[in-house]
């Protein structure tokens, strides 16, 4: 999996507020679910605190 794809998925999840009505969110959750745990944590740590916290809560 490309890191850029994982990063884009995480950023989308942090910004999107449509929740289950969003097709892109469903695709993003699949990418996040298949991601390597260490890569996921590295990207979450690089996000601004507010965005990182939003995604961590949804995980």
C-alpha positions as CSV (number, residue, x, y, z in Angstrom):
1,X,0.0,0.0,0.0
2,X,1.3,3.4,-0.8
3,X,1.9,5.7,2.2
4,X,0.4,8.6,0.3
5,X,-2.9,6.8,0.0
6,X,-3.0,6.1,3.7
7,X,-2.1,9.7,4.5
8,X,-4.9,10.9,2.2
9,X,-7.4,8.5,3.8
10,X,-6.6,9.8,7.3
11,X,-6.8,13.4,6.3
12,X,-10.2,12.8,4.7
13,X,-11.5,11.1,7.8
14,X,-10.3,14.0,9.9
15,X,-12.0,16.6,7.8
16,X,-15.2,14.8,6.7
17,X,-18.3,15.3,8.8
18,X,-20.8,13.3,6.7
19,X,-20.0,10.1,8.5
20,X,-21.7,7.0,7.1
21,X,-23.3,8.9,4.2
22,X,-19.9,9.5,2.6
23,X,-18.6,6.9,0.1
24,X,-15.1,8.3,0.4
25,X,-15.1,7.6,4.1
26,X,-16.0,4.0,3.5
27,X,-13.0,3.6,1.2
28,X,-10.8,5.5,3.6
29,X,-11.7,3.1,6.5
30,X,-10.8,0.1,4.3
31,X,-7.4,1.7,3.6
32,X,-6.9,2.4,7.3
33,X,-8.0,-1.1,8.4
34,X,-5.4,-2.7,6.0
35,X,-2.6,-0.3,7.1
36,X,0.5,-1.2,9.0
37,X,0.0,-0.1,12.7
38,X,3.4,1.7,12.9
39,X,2.8,3.6,9.6
40,X,-0.7,4.6,10.9
41,X,0.7,5.9,14.2
42,X,3.5,7.9,12.4
43,X,1.0,9.6,10.2
44,X,-1.4,10.4,13.1
45,X,1.5,11.9,15.0
46,X,2.3,14.2,12.2
47,X,-1.3,15.6,11.9
48,X,-2.3,18.7,13.8
49,X,-3.5,17.6,17.3
50,X,-7.2,18.4,16.6
51,X,-7.3,16.2,13.4
52,X,-5.3,13.4,14.9
53,X,-7.6,13.3,17.9
54,X,-10.7,13.1,15.7
55,X,-9.4,10.1,13.8
56,X,-8.1,8.4,16.9
57,X,-11.5,8.7,18.6
58,X,-13.2,7.2,15.5
59,X,-10.7,4.2,15.4
